[in-house]
Each structure stands twice: as structure tokens, then as C-alpha cells.
Amino acid sequence: MENVTDPRQHINEEPRDDLMDTVIGFGAMFGFMFVVFTVAVVVKFIIT
């Protein structure tokens, strides 16, 4: 491995699907925020 700047020499040890990671992350964050919003609305109606 003489040329360390050659990207072909760096083997991807753990291939990742970046699009699927992004979709899962967005979905999880959306779900969490939806639960937080729903709890806040329920608490507001209980208080009033």
C-alpha cells in the first residue's frame, strides 16, 4: 500500500446504505416528535 491517497486501496469494510440510513433516521425523528407533540396537546387539554 504505497499510495495512501488512492481511494481504491481503502477497502470499505462495512458497506452502508446511506439513503436507507437517512430515511430510517428521518422516520424515527418524525415519530419521536409526533409523540412529543401529541403528549403536549393532551397535556394542554387536560390543563384547560
C-alpha positions as CSV (number, residue, x, y, z in Angstrom):
1,M,0.0,0.0,0.0
2,E,2.4,2.6,-1.2
3,N,0.0,5.2,-2.4
4,V,-2.2,6.0,0.7
5,T,-4.1,8.7,-1.2
6,D,-5.5,6.2,-3.7
7,P,-9.1,5.6,-2.7
8,R,-9.1,2.2,-4.5
9,Q,-6.7,0.9,-1.8
10,H,-9.1,1.6,1.0
11,I,-11.5,-1.3,1.2
12,N,-14.9,-0.5,2.6
13,E,-15.0,-3.0,5.5
14,E,-18.7,-2.3,6.4
15,P,-20.8,-1.2,3.4
16,R,-23.6,1.1,4.3
17,D,-26.8,2.3,2.5
18,D,-26.7,6.0,3.1
19,L,-30.2,6.6,1.7
20,M,-31.8,4.0,3.9
21,D,-29.9,5.3,7.0
22,T,-31.3,8.8,6.2
23,V,-34.8,7.5,5.7
24,I,-34.8,5.5,8.9
25,G,-33.3,8.4,10.8
26,F,-35.9,10.8,9.4
27,G,-38.7,8.4,10.2
28,A,-37.5,7.8,13.8
29,M,-37.1,11.5,14.4
30,F,-40.5,12.3,12.9
31,G,-42.1,9.6,15.1
32,F,-40.5,10.8,18.2
33,M,-41.5,14.4,17.5
34,F,-45.1,13.3,16.7
35,V,-45.3,11.5,20.1
36,V,-43.9,14.7,21.9
37,F,-46.4,16.9,20.0
38,T,-49.3,14.5,20.9
39,V,-48.4,14.4,24.6
40,A,-48.1,18.2,24.6
41,V,-51.6,18.6,23.1
42,V,-53.1,16.1,25.5
43,V,-51.5,17.9,28.5
44,K,-52.7,21.2,27.2
45,F,-56.3,19.9,27.0
46,I,-56.1,18.4,30.5
47,I,-54.8,21.6,32.0
48,T,-57.6,23.8,30.4
